[in-house]
Amino acid sequence: MPIRSAPKKRAPQYLNIYLGVDGGGTKTQAVLVDEAKNVIGEGYAGASNPLRVGVETAVANISQAIVAASDAAHRSRGDIAAATFGLAGVRRLDLRQRIRERLAEKLDIELVEVVTDAEIALFGTTLGGAGVVLIAGTGSICYGKNAAGETAIAGGWGPLAGDEGGGSSIARRGLQAIAKASDGRGRLTKLSAAGVEYFRTSTPENLLVAIYSPQMDNAKIAGFARFVVETARDGDESALEILREAGLELGLAAGAVIGKLRLKNKKIPIGQVGSIFRAGELITDSLLETVHRFAPKAYLADPILQPASAAAQMALISSKN
């Protein structure tokens, strides 16, 4: 359930724009829309997943993105009537509450909702209807809702316990393939050269210094996933296998949600959101093959709205209810 701030009494004459925020493990995007749902300003900042960067850094980056969006729209933050924040890493009710309280200290907005990034992504896919969404960016998560309004979730366990099919998981598998090739425990792979290029080391063996340096963080590691995709496009079998398995894991997450919501026999959309889906069929072939074992009528769908815009429209709807 969303965490919502208590309404405040304010002069209504300028309260006519709505804020949506999409915050993940790598970046934060803020979008402002007007009463007609037109995007009038966008702003970006660093990561705002509180489990990855902490509450204070998350709030600071959210605030920075809002300021940038307000400046782009040539509007004051005081003109914002309602805001919906869709953030990765806030499945726990107590954490959502902490984030909302900290945001309330910084923002003077009449209505504030804090939800998961999966919830805004699902709205962007179905505009409130039944369906499922897969998010595969730095991390991964699947979220769904049926016609009765029941919801279910799978994944979102972070880089230590989960994130299968997300960028950090794909990158880790790529680094493991390099290590095995270097030791002679695995086949030779073009990922070794890709790793040297991305992490700017002289040899694959020197990756040890780069990946365990104090300056290295999960977002930087996850960025190597793009090189894994490029290497797969070059036909490297190790990279291709990593992406096939990533698609399978995403398909298992979708299948789990579909099963919980009793949607196995329904023709339902599965929204695909996040940078990993730029890999196209390298990911989606095994994803769909896996999903169709559980739900033969399910199909992949591109989002109607990007998550930050979906969050802004959710804020507009909330303000009218």
TORKOL-4160 file (C-alpha; in steps of 0.2 Angstrom, whole numbers, padded with zeros to 4 digits, m for minus):
321
<pt num="1" X="0000" Y="0000" Z="0000"/>
<pt num="2" X="0006" Y="0018" Z="m0003"/>
<pt num="3" X="0012" Y="0029" Z="0010"/>
<pt num="4" X="0003" Y="0046" Z="0009"/>
<pt num="5" X="0006" Y="0062" Z="0018"/>
<pt num="6" X="m0008" Y="0071" Z="0027"/>
<pt num="7" X="m0016" Y="0085" Z="0017"/>
<pt num="8" X="m0011" Y="0103" Z="0021"/>
<pt num="9" X="m0022" Y="0118" Z="0019"/>
<pt num="10" X="m0014" Y="0129" Z="0005"/>
<pt num="11" X="m0020" Y="0142" Z="m0007"/>
<pt num="12" X="m0027" Y="0133" Z="m0022"/>
<pt num="13" X="m0023" Y="0146" Z="m0036"/>
<pt num="14" X="m0006" Y="0139" Z="m0042"/>
<pt num="15" X="m0008" Y="0121" Z="m0037"/>
<pt num="16" X="m0010" Y="0114" Z="m0055"/>
<pt num="17" X="0005" Y="0104" Z="m0058"/>
<pt num="18" X="0009" Y="0086" Z="m0053"/>
<pt num="19" X="0025" Y="0077" Z="m0049"/>
<pt num="20" X="0031" Y="0059" Z="m0053"/>
<pt num="21" X="0047" Y="0052" Z="m0048"/>
<pt num="22" X="0055" Y="0036" Z="m0053"/>
<pt num="23" X="0070" Y="0031" Z="m0042"/>
<pt num="24" X="0082" Y="0017" Z="m0045"/>
<pt num="25" X="0099" Y="0010" Z="m0041"/>
<pt num="26" X="0108" Y="0020" Z="m0054"/>
<pt num="27" X="0097" Y="0036" Z="m0057"/>
<pt num="28" X="0082" Y="0046" Z="m0052"/>
<pt num="29" X="0070" Y="0054" Z="m0064"/>
<pt num="30" X="0057" Y="0068" Z="m0060"/>
<pt num="31" X="0043" Y="0073" Z="m0071"/>
<pt num="32" X="0031" Y="0087" Z="m0070"/>
<pt num="33" X="0014" Y="0087" Z="m0079"/>
<pt num="34" X="0000" Y="0099" Z="m0080"/>
<pt num="35" X="m0019" Y="0096" Z="m0079"/>
<pt num="36" X="m0020" Y="0090" Z="m0097"/>
<pt num="37" X="m0006" Y="0077" Z="m0093"/>
<pt num="38" X="0007" Y="0086" Z="m0104"/>
<pt num="39" X="0025" Y="0084" Z="m0098"/>
<pt num="40" X="0031" Y="0102" Z="m0094"/>
<pt num="41" X="0048" Y="0098" Z="m0085"/>
<pt num="42" X="0060" Y="0084" Z="m0082"/>
<pt num="43" X="0075" Y="0082" Z="m0071"/>
<pt num="44" X="0088" Y="0069" Z="m0067"/>
<pt num="45" X="0100" Y="0065" Z="m0052"/>
<pt num="46" X="0109" Y="0050" Z="m0045"/>
<pt num="47" X="0102" Y="0034" Z="m0037"/>
<pt num="48" X="0088" Y="0035" Z="m0024"/>
<pt num="49" X="0086" Y="0016" Z="m0019"/>
<pt num="50" X="0088" Y="0018" Z="0000"/>
<pt num="51" X="0094" Y="0001" Z="0002"/>
<pt num="52" X="0109" Y="0004" Z="m0010"/>
<pt num="53" X="0113" Y="0023" Z="m0006"/>
<pt num="54" X="0105" Y="0026" Z="0011"/>
<pt num="55" X="0090" Y="0036" Z="0015"/>
<pt num="56" X="0099" Y="0053" Z="0016"/>
<pt num="57" X="0107" Y="0051" Z="m0001"/>
<pt num="58" X="0091" Y="0045" Z="m0008"/>
<pt num="59" X="0081" Y="0060" Z="m0002"/>
<pt num="60" X="0095" Y="0072" Z="m0008"/>
<pt num="61" X="0095" Y="0065" Z="m0025"/>
<pt num="62" X="0076" Y="0065" Z="m0026"/>
<pt num="63" X="0076" Y="0083" Z="m0021"/>
<pt num="64" X="0090" Y="0087" Z="m0034"/>
<pt num="65" X="0079" Y="0079" Z="m0048"/>
<pt num="66" X="0064" Y="0089" Z="m0043"/>
<pt num="67" X="0073" Y="0105" Z="m0043"/>
<pt num="68" X="0080" Y="0102" Z="m0060"/>
<pt num="69" X="0062" Y="0097" Z="m0066"/>
<pt num="70" X="0055" Y="0113" Z="m0059"/>
<pt num="71" X="0068" Y="0124" Z="m0067"/>
<pt num="72" X="0065" Y="0116" Z="m0084"/>
<pt num="73" X="0046" Y="0119" Z="m0082"/>
<pt num="74" X="0050" Y="0137" Z="m0076"/>
<pt num="75" X="0038" Y="0133" Z="m0061"/>
<pt num="76" X="0040" Y="0134" Z="m0042"/>
<pt num="77" X="0040" Y="0118" Z="m0032"/>
<pt num="78" X="0026" Y="0127" Z="m0022"/>
<pt num="79" X="0015" Y="0125" Z="m0037"/>
<pt num="80" X="0015" Y="0106" Z="m0036"/>
<pt num="81" X="m0002" Y="0099" Z="m0030"/>
<pt num="82" X="0002" Y="0081" Z="m0028"/>
<pt num="83" X="0017" Y="0069" Z="m0030"/>
<pt num="84" X="0020" Y="0051" Z="m0032"/>
<pt num="85" X="0037" Y="0044" Z="m0028"/>
<pt num="86" X="0040" Y="0026" Z="m0036"/>
<pt num="87" X="0056" Y="0020" Z="m0028"/>
<pt num="88" X="0066" Y="0004" Z="m0029"/>
<pt num="89" X="0070" Y="m0004" Z="m0012"/>
<pt num="90" X="0055" Y="0002" Z="m0003"/>
<pt num="91" X="0045" Y="m0014" Z="m0001"/>
<pt num="92" X="0046" Y="m0013" Z="0018"/>
<pt num="93" X="0032" Y="m0002" Z="0025"/>
<pt num="94" X="0044" Y="0006" Z="0038"/>
<pt num="95" X="0056" Y="0011" Z="0025"/>
<pt num="96" X="0043" Y="0019" Z="0015"/>
<pt num="97" X="0037" Y="0029" Z="0030"/>
<pt num="98" X="0055" Y="0035" Z="0034"/>
<pt num="99" X="0057" Y="0041" Z="0016"/>
<pt num="100" X="0040" Y="0050" Z="0016"/>
<pt num="101" X="0044" Y="0059" Z="0032"/>
<pt num="102" X="0061" Y="0065" Z="0026"/>
<pt num="103" X="0053" Y="0071" Z="0009"/>
<pt num="104" X="0039" Y="0079" Z="0019"/>
<pt num="105" X="0053" Y="0089" Z="0028"/>
<pt num="106" X="0060" Y="0096" Z="0012"/>
<pt num="107" X="0044" Y="0098" Z="0001"/>
<pt num="108" X="0028" Y="0108" Z="0004"/>
<pt num="109" X="0016" Y="0097" Z="m0006"/>
<pt num="110" X="m0002" Y="0094" Z="m0001"/>
<pt num="111" X="m0002" Y="0076" Z="m0006"/>
<pt num="112" X="0013" Y="0064" Z="m0006"/>
<pt num="113" X="0012" Y="0045" Z="m0010"/>
<pt num="114" X="0027" Y="0034" Z="m0009"/>
<pt num="115" X="0026" Y="0017" Z="m0018"/>
<pt num="116" X="0038" Y="0005" Z="m0026"/>
<pt num="117" X="0045" Y="0007" Z="m0043"/>
<pt num="118" X="0036" Y="m0008" Z="m0049"/>
<pt num="119" X="0019" Y="0000" Z="m0045"/>
<pt num="120" X="0022" Y="0015" Z="m0056"/>
<pt num="121" X="0029" Y="0004" Z="m0070"/>
<pt num="122" X="0013" Y="m0007" Z="m0069"/>
<pt num="123" X="0002" Y="0008" Z="m0071"/>
<pt num="124" X="0013" Y="0014" Z="m0085"/>
<pt num="125" X="0009" Y="m0003" Z="m0094"/>
<pt num="126" X="m0009" Y="m0005" Z="m0090"/>
<pt num="127" X="m0015" Y="0012" Z="m0085"/>
<pt num="128" X="m0023" Y="0004" Z="m0070"/>
<pt num="129" X="m0029" Y="m0012" Z="m0077"/>
<pt num="130" X="m0024" Y="m0030" Z="m0074"/>
<pt num="131" X="m0007" Y="m0036" Z="m0080"/>
<pt num="132" X="0011" Y="m0039" Z="m0075"/>
<pt num="133" X="0027" Y="m0029" Z="m0077"/>
<pt num="134" X="0045" Y="m0034" Z="m0076"/>
<pt num="135" X="0058" Y="m0021" Z="m0072"/>
<pt num="136" X="0076" Y="m0026" Z="m0076"/>
<pt num="137" X="0088" Y="m0011" Z="m0074"/>
<pt num="138" X="0102" Y="m0012" Z="m0061"/>
<pt num="139" X="0091" Y="m0024" Z="m0051"/>
<pt num="140" X="0076" Y="m0034" Z="m0056"/>
<pt num="141" X="0058" Y="m0036" Z="m0049"/>
<pt num="142" X="0041" Y="m0042" Z="m0056"/>
<pt num="143" X="0024" Y="m0035" Z="m0050"/>
<pt num="144" X="0007" Y="m0039" Z="m0055"/>
<pt num="145" X="m0012" Y="m0035" Z="m0052"/>
<pt num="146" X="m0028" Y="m0045" Z="m0057"/>
<pt num="147" X="m0045" Y="m0038" Z="m0060"/>
<pt num="148" X="m0050" Y="m0040" Z="m0042"/>
<pt num="149" X="m0036" Y="m0028" Z="m0037"/>
<pt num="150" X="m0025" Y="m0041" Z="m0029"/>
<pt num="151" X="m0007" Y="m0039" Z="m0031"/>
<pt num="152" X="0009" Y="m0050" Z="m0030"/>
<pt num="153" X="0027" Y="m0048" Z="m0032"/>
<pt num="154" X="0043" Y="m0058" Z="m0035"/>
<pt num="155" X="0061" Y="m0053" Z="m0035"/>
<pt num="156" X="0068" Y="m0037" Z="m0029"/>
<pt num="157" X="0079" Y="m0045" Z="m0016"/>
<pt num="158" X="0094" Y="m0034" Z="m0021"/>
<pt num="159" X="0112" Y="m0039" Z="m0027"/>
<pt num="160" X="0116" Y="m0051" Z="m0013"/>
<pt num="161" X="0100" Y="m0062" Z="m0013"/>
<pt num="162" X="0093" Y="m0059" Z="m0029"/>
<pt num="163" X="0092" Y="m0047" Z="m0044"/>
<pt num="164" X="0092" Y="m0061" Z="m0056"/>
<pt num="165" X="0090" Y="m0055" Z="m0074"/>
<pt num="166" X="0095" Y="m0037" Z="m0069"/>
<pt num="167" X="0111" Y="m0028" Z="m0073"/>
<pt num="168" X="0121" Y="m0032" Z="m0058"/>
<pt num="169" X="0117" Y="m0050" Z="m0059"/>
<pt num="170" X="0122" Y="m0051" Z="m0078"/>
<pt num="171" X="0138" Y="m0041" Z="m0074"/>
<pt num="172" X="0143" Y="m0053" Z="m0060"/>
<pt num="173" X="0140" Y="m0068" Z="m0071"/>
<pt num="174" X="0151" Y="m0059" Z="m0084"/>
<pt num="175" X="0165" Y="m0057" Z="m0072"/>
<pt num="176" X="0164" Y="m0075" Z="m0066"/>
<pt num="177" X="0165" Y="m0080" Z="m0084"/>
<pt num="178" X="0181" Y="m0070" Z="m0086"/>
<pt num="179" X="0189" Y="m0077" Z="m0070"/>
<pt num="180" X="0185" Y="m0095" Z="m0075"/>
<pt num="181" X="0193" Y="m0091" Z="m0092"/>
<pt num="182" X="0208" Y="m0083" Z="m0085"/>
<pt num="183" X="0211" Y="m0098" Z="m0073"/>
<pt num="184" X="0208" Y="m0111" Z="m0086"/>
<pt num="185" X="0192" Y="m0117" Z="m0077"/>
<pt num="186" X="0181" Y="m0111" Z="m0091"/>
<pt num="187" X="0181" Y="m0108" Z="m0110"/>
<pt num="188" X="0189" Y="m0093" Z="m0117"/>
<pt num="189" X="0178" Y="m0078" Z="m0120"/>
<pt num="190" X="0178" Y="m0061" Z="m0128"/>
<pt num="191" X="0171" Y="m0055" Z="m0111"/>
<pt num="192" X="0189" Y="m0054" Z="m0105"/>
<pt num="193" X="0193" Y="m0041" Z="m0117"/>
<pt num="194" X="0177" Y="m0032" Z="m0114"/>
<pt num="195" X="0181" Y="m0032" Z="m0095"/>
<pt num="196" X="0198" Y="m0025" Z="m0098"/>
<pt num="197" X="0190" Y="m0011" Z="m0108"/>
<pt num="198" X="0176" Y="m0007" Z="m0096"/>
<pt num="199" X="0186" Y="m0007" Z="m0080"/>
<pt num="200" X="0201" Y="0001" Z="m0088"/>
<pt num="201" X="0214" Y="m0012" Z="m0083"/>
<pt num="202" X="0229" Y="m0019" Z="m0092"/>
<pt num="203" X="0225" Y="m0038" Z="m0091"/>
<pt num="204" X="0210" Y="m0048" Z="m0085"/>
<pt num="205" X="0220" Y="m0053" Z="m0069"/>
<pt num="206" X="0221" Y="m0035" Z="m0064"/>
<pt num="207" X="0202" Y="m0034" Z="m0063"/>
<pt num="208" X="0204" Y="m0040" Z="m0045"/>
<pt num="209" X="0211" Y="m0022" Z="m0041"/>
<pt num="210" X="0197" Y="m0013" Z="m0050"/>
<pt num="211" X="0182" Y="m0022" Z="m0045"/>
<pt num="212" X="0187" Y="m0023" Z="m0026"/>
<pt num="213" X="0193" Y="m0005" Z="m0025"/>
<pt num="214" X="0184" Y="0007" Z="m0012"/>
<pt num="215" X="0178" Y="0018" Z="m0026"/>
<pt num="216" X="0168" Y="0003" Z="m0035"/>
<pt num="217" X="0150" Y="0002" Z="m0031"/>
<pt num="218" X="0135" Y="m0009" Z="m0037"/>
<pt num="219" X="0129" Y="0004" Z="m0050"/>
<pt num="220" X="0147" Y="0004" Z="m0058"/>
<pt num="221" X="0148" Y="m0015" Z="m0058"/>
<pt num="222" X="0130" Y="m0016" Z="m0066"/>
<pt num="223" X="0136" Y="m0005" Z="m0080"/>
<pt num="224" X="0146" Y="m0019" Z="m0086"/>
<pt num="225" X="0130" Y="m0028" Z="m0091"/>
<pt num="226" X="0130" Y="m0017" Z="m0107"/>
<pt num="227" X="0147" Y="m0024" Z="m0112"/>
<pt num="228" X="0140" Y="m0042" Z="m0109"/>
<pt num="229" X="0126" Y="m0038" Z="m0121"/>
<pt num="230" X="0137" Y="m0031" Z="m0134"/>
<pt num="231" X="0149" Y="m0047" Z="m0133"/>
<pt num="232" X="0133" Y="m0058" Z="m0135"/>
<pt num="233" X="0129" Y="m0049" Z="m0151"/>
<pt num="234" X="0146" Y="m0053" Z="m0157"/>
<pt num="235" X="0142" Y="m0071" Z="m0155"/>
<pt num="236" X="0152" Y="m0075" Z="m0139"/>
<pt num="237" X="0144" Y="m0091" Z="m0132"/>
<pt num="238" X="0148" Y="m0087" Z="m0114"/>
<pt num="239" X="0139" Y="m0070" Z="m0115"/>
<pt num="240" X="0124" Y="m0078" Z="m0125"/>
<pt num="241" X="0122" Y="m0091" Z="m0111"/>
<pt num="242" X="0122" Y="m0077" Z="m0097"/>
<pt num="243" X="0108" Y="m0068" Z="m0106"/>
<pt num="244" X="0098" Y="m0084" Z="m0110"/>
<pt num="245" X="0099" Y="m0088" Z="m0091"/>
<pt num="246" X="0094" Y="m0070" Z="m0087"/>
<pt num="247" X="0079" Y="m0071" Z="m0098"/>
<pt num="248" X="0074" Y="m0088" Z="m0090"/>
<pt num="249" X="0076" Y="m0080" Z="m0072"/>
<pt num="250" X="0064" Y="m0065" Z="m0077"/>
<pt num="251" X="0052" Y="m0078" Z="m0084"/>
<pt num="252" X="0052" Y="m0087" Z="m0068"/>
<pt num="253" X="0048" Y="m0071" Z="m0059"/>
<pt num="254" X="0034" Y="m0067" Z="m0070"/>
<pt num="255" X="0027" Y="m0085" Z="m0069"/>
<pt num="256" X="0027" Y="m0084" Z="m0050"/>
<pt num="257" X="0017" Y="m0068" Z="m0050"/>
<pt num="258" X="0005" Y="m0075" Z="m0063"/>
<pt num="259" X="0002" Y="m0090" Z="m0053"/>
<pt num="260" X="m0001" Y="m0080" Z="m0037"/>
<pt num="261" X="m0014" Y="m0070" Z="m0046"/>
<pt num="262" X="m0023" Y="m0084" Z="m0055"/>
<pt num="263" X="m0019" Y="m0077" Z="m0072"/>
<pt num="264" X="m0012" Y="m0093" Z="m0080"/>
<pt num="265" X="m0027" Y="m0094" Z="m0093"/>
<pt num="266" X="m0029" Y="m0075" Z="m0096"/>
<pt num="267" X="m0022" Y="m0065" Z="m0111"/>
<pt num="268" X="m0012" Y="m0053" Z="m0100"/>
<pt num="269" X="0002" Y="m0040" Z="m0105"/>
<pt num="270" X="0019" Y="m0042" Z="m0097"/>
<pt num="271" X="0027" Y="m0024" Z="m0097"/>
<pt num="272" X="0045" Y="m0024" Z="m0100"/>
<pt num="273" X="0054" Y="m0009" Z="m0092"/>
<pt num="274" X="0072" Y="m0006" Z="m0089"/>
<pt num="275" X="0089" Y="m0005" Z="m0099"/>
<pt num="276" X="0092" Y="m0024" Z="m0099"/>
<pt num="277" X="0077" Y="m0025" Z="m0112"/>
<pt num="278" X="0088" Y="m0016" Z="m0125"/>
<pt num="279" X="0096" Y="m0033" Z="m0127"/>
<pt num="280" X="0080" Y="m0038" Z="m0137"/>
<pt num="281" X="0078" Y="m0056" Z="m0141"/>
<pt num="282" X="0094" Y="m0061" Z="m0133"/>
<pt num="283" X="0084" Y="m0059" Z="m0117"/>
<pt num="284" X="0066" Y="m0060" Z="m0122"/>
<pt num="285" X="0067" Y="m0077" Z="m0132"/>
<pt num="286" X="0071" Y="m0087" Z="m0116"/>
<pt num="287" X="0059" Y="m0076" Z="m0106"/>
<pt num="288" X="0044" Y="m0079" Z="m0116"/>
<pt num="289" X="0048" Y="m0098" Z="m0118"/>
<pt num="290" X="0049" Y="m0099" Z="m0099"/>
<pt num="291" X="0033" Y="m0088" Z="m0096"/>
<pt num="292" X="0023" Y="m0099" Z="m0109"/>
<pt num="293" X="0025" Y="m0114" Z="m0098"/>
<pt num="294" X="0015" Y="m0105" Z="m0085"/>
<pt num="295" X="0004" Y="m0094" Z="m0095"/>
<pt num="296" X="0003" Y="m0098" Z="m0114"/>
<pt num="297" X="m0008" Y="m0083" Z="m0118"/>
<pt num="298" X="0003" Y="m0070" Z="m0110"/>
<pt num="299" X="0013" Y="m0058" Z="m0121"/>
<pt num="300" X="0026" Y="m0044" Z="m0119"/>
<pt num="301" X="0021" Y="m0026" Z="m0120"/>
<pt num="302" X="0030" Y="m0010" Z="m0122"/>
<pt num="303" X="0024" Y="0002" Z="m0108"/>
<pt num="304" X="0012" Y="0016" Z="m0113"/>
<pt num="305" X="0020" Y="0028" Z="m0101"/>
<pt num="306" X="0037" Y="0028" Z="m0095"/>
<pt num="307" X="0038" Y="0026" Z="m0076"/>
<pt num="308" X="0041" Y="0044" Z="m0070"/>
<pt num="309" X="0027" Y="0050" Z="m0082"/>
<pt num="310" X="0016" Y="0036" Z="m0075"/>
<pt num="311" X="0020" Y="0042" Z="m0057"/>
<pt num="312" X="0015" Y="0060" Z="m0062"/>
<pt num="313" X="m0002" Y="0054" Z="m0069"/>
<pt num="314" X="m0005" Y="0043" Z="m0053"/>
<pt num="315" X="m0002" Y="0059" Z="m0043"/>
<pt num="316" X="m0015" Y="0069" Z="m0054"/>
<pt num="317" X="m0028" Y="0055" Z="m0051"/>
<pt num="318" X="m0024" Y="0054" Z="m0032"/>
<pt num="319" X="m0027" Y="0073" Z="m0031"/>
<pt num="320" X="m0044" Y="0071" Z="m0039"/>
<pt num="321" X="m0050" Y="0057" Z="m0027"/>
